[in-house]
């Protein structure tokens, strides 16, 4: 089923843009995440550094007060500290873990205090969560003369780093916003680039292909680029020129062929015209034969007859006999002319074909030859069944009449002569045989007997040499042939071969 | 030849035979004279001669008009078909029955002759006995057609 390629199509451009957007989003997201993580780590380090510094500063300031045990001073320092920095909780502990000063009195419950409880000997700074940084920093008095440092106490601080977290979140937001803006800005640019680099050459190729398919063989796609599409364009263009070249060759070959055909047709029509002229000449000749040859013959016969009837009984017998010979010769000449006319008309004037039952034709012929057959003691045997053929009735009657007549005329047996007629259908051809047991035909005569005026060697038998030529000519009209098989002394068999398709009644009717 | 045909020929008084061959014409005349002894036969050697003769006959002229014309086809000068159409064009000659008697056995020619007004078309046989029979039949057919009123 043909599918409309335009329906529900997701264009190459859309696909490319989606891909591009995905890539940009991925890259932007990844870089935002990377940047955010880096900045947070840096910020936390800075925060820790800052906490360490302010705690050490507080420790230095509180050292003397701790030595003196001045609680008021330490409390004062804490209060100042809390005021100066974003601190949730700050306290100064003595070396034996007593609280010297605190921003939140011990009587108050606070979640922060537990974050920084426990003994402190080394500084520890821990980011509890995004908003909270817990630091325990020992206060150490350094020995000035290479002795052991003395632990004076410790400072516990819980810093509020929510400001830092807020700033980070804000920075992250900005990065994402910038990323989105970059994507939005990149979209049209990407479309432009994709269109320029990929789609335009592809469209050019598609248009050129369509033009080529429509038969515009001079079309070229004009894709010029230094990439695979450019290669494709070059390949297309060379294909188009190759097609154009081959088409040109085809056209010129065709023209040559047409010229040749025209030439041959001309020659053929000339030959046809010549043939027509010859046919017309032949027709004229036939008219001349039938008219001009017969007219004097008619007069000779008529005059002879008139003499005989007018002078009946008053003429010598010899004169009457010679007049009879004249009439007989005229008769021979007349029937010879008729036969020649008929022979020449077989091809040029086909008769209407009708269904002829060979069996009834044979019994008919047997009737008309009855006298001769009986007089010469010849038996005519018809081997049934014989087929019915779609042929020219009179001419086929003539064919078998001639064959049987020949067999009778040449029969040399005083008795026991046989003429056998049979037929069979073999490989799409009817084979109809007329066989006799007469003297046979010598091999050298077997071909020439079918030519007009050429007779066999036995000139005793009256005949004019037209009969078998007529048989041959009639049979040839049906793409058939007639052959003779004979061995001198053993009779002769004439076989008529007719293709079934040209002579079978049902087949012919089916064709019509 | 059947008896009615012979009877109809017995009444024949005048006949014009048109044939360029003198021997043929003589033969035809002799045969017809035997068929109808009282007939007066005129022979014309060609079409022009035949038409001139017919113009001299009644009702225009003095000579008795033939009851039928036996016309050959192939003649020098004016052919049988031309004679037929010339007769058809002339008012006084249009109703003379004309039988074609020719040596040409041609179906197309037969059609053209009958369309041109011939009342019969026969091919001259060579054998004398056939010639007599065909001639008699043709003339009888032609006379029968001539006695019927023309459309």
Interface residues (C-beta under 8 A of the other chain):
Chain A: X287 X290 X291 X292 X294 X295 X296 X297 X298 X299 X301 X302 X303 X304 X305 X306 X327 X330 X331 X334
Chain B: X21 X23 X24 X27 X30 X31 X74 X102 X103 X104 X105 X106 X124 X125 X126 X127 X128 X129 X131
